[in-house]
């Protein structure tokens, strides 16, 4: 399977797993059985961290290096119309369904066009009301 459009400007160390060690002092009466290593005074726990930034702190197990925008939403506020407009995309980008980029583009286009429609409608209503006031 050929993968196109991969990121070329990755940071050094992007996607690598970094291993850190947490060290705590032992206290009387506490059990440290689940810790990886311990000696008479300290307990140690190995922690692995990935260098992949995510929007919600969850690293997904994917082979690609693209940002995952599954289950995200887009919203806009139409101030003149006093409305909130929103759209969200799903999580099914498999065979036969739209790709993630097209789903994101469609959601953004929907929000922007609905916002423009409601703003234009409110503007026309304000102009019509102003015309009625000046005729009297």
Secondary structure by P-SEA (a helix, b strand, c coil): cccccccccccccccbbbbbbbbbbbbccccccccccccccbbbbbbbbbcccccccccccccccccccccccccccccccccccccccccccccccccaaaaaaaaaaaaaaaaaaaaaaaaaaaaaaaaaaaac
